[in-house]
Amino acid sequence: MKLTATILLTLCAATSSVTASAADVIKSGARIAASCSGCHGTNGATQGSALPALAGQPKDALLAKLKAYKSGAAQSTIMTQIAKGYTEEQLEILATYFSSQKK
């Protein structure tokens, strides 16, 4: 019985830290993404613009594009310079944040 209780407590602790971590990523993402809203709209939900909407896009695709801008593999007058200012971790957070937003 004690072993079962210990296992359950361990699982609950692990689950709550994962949930808090995901919430922290979204909160951090919202802070970082605030600078993106001028061009890509609030929460990345651009409508009626030549610029792409970021909200709801697949995380892997967003991250790949951000990394391409950062490395210079993808060229954009503005995005190449902006992406260079972010760390790899921040790019990951941005991709996670925008992929979790509603279109």
C-alpha positions in Angstrom: 0.0 0.0 0.0 2.8 2.4 0.9 4.6 1.6 -2.4 1.4 2.4 -4.4 0.9 5.7 -2.5 4.6 6.6 -3.1 4.2 5.9 -6.8 1.0 8.0 -7.0 2.6 10.9 -5.2 5.6 10.7 -7.5 3.4 10.7 -10.6 1.3 13.6 -9.4 4.5 15.6 -8.6 5.9 14.9 -12.1 2.6 15.7 -13.8 2.2 19.0 -12.0 5.8 20.1 -12.8 5.2 19.3 -16.5 1.9 21.3 -16.4 3.6 24.3 -14.7 6.4 24.1 -17.2 4.0 24.2 -20.2 2.2 27.1 -18.6 5.5 28.9 -18.1 6.4 28.4 -21.7 3.1 29.9 -22.9 3.6 32.8 -20.5 7.1 33.4 -21.6 6.0 33.0 -25.2 3.4 35.6 -24.8 6.0 38.1 -23.4 8.4 37.4 -26.3 5.7 37.4 -28.9 4.4 40.8 -27.9 7.1 42.3 -30.2 5.8 40.2 -33.1 2.2 41.6 -32.9 3.0 44.8 -34.8 3.5 42.8 -38.0 1.8 39.4 -37.4 -1.2 40.6 -35.3 -2.3 39.9 -31.8 -1.3 36.3 -30.8 0.0 35.8 -34.4 -3.5 35.8 -35.9 -2.9 38.1 -38.8 -6.0 38.6 -41.0 -6.1 40.3 -44.4 -2.4 40.9 -44.5 0.4 39.9 -46.9 2.3 38.7 -43.8 1.7 35.1 -42.7 -0.5 34.3 -39.7 1.6 32.4 -37.1 -1.3 31.2 -34.9 -2.1 27.6 -35.1 0.8 26.7 -37.4 2.7 23.5 -36.7 5.4 24.1 -34.1 8.1 22.2 -36.2 7.4 24.4 -39.2 7.5 27.6 -37.2 10.7 26.6 -35.5 12.4 25.5 -38.8 11.5 28.9 -40.4 12.8 30.9 -37.4 16.0 28.9 -37.4 16.4 29.5 -41.1 16.0 33.2 -40.6 18.5 33.2 -37.8 21.1 31.3 -39.8 20.5 33.3 -42.9 19.3 30.3 -44.9 16.0 32.1 -45.3 16.1 35.8 -46.3 13.8 38.5 -45.2 14.7 42.2 -44.7 13.2 42.3 -41.2 12.9 38.7 -40.0 16.6 37.8 -40.6 17.7 40.6 -38.2 15.0 39.9 -35.6 15.6 36.1 -35.5 19.3 36.7 -34.9 18.4 38.5 -31.6 16.8 35.4 -30.1 18.5 32.4 -28.5 17.6 28.9 -29.6 15.6 28.5 -26.4 13.6 31.6 -27.2 12.9 30.5 -30.7 11.6 27.2 -29.3 9.4 29.1 -26.9 8.0 31.3 -29.7 7.3 28.3 -31.9 5.5 26.6 -29.0 3.5 29.7 -28.2 2.3 30.5 -31.7 1.4 26.9 -32.5 -0.8 26.9 -29.4 -2.7 30.0 -30.4 -6.1 30.0 -32.2 -6.3 31.1 -35.8 
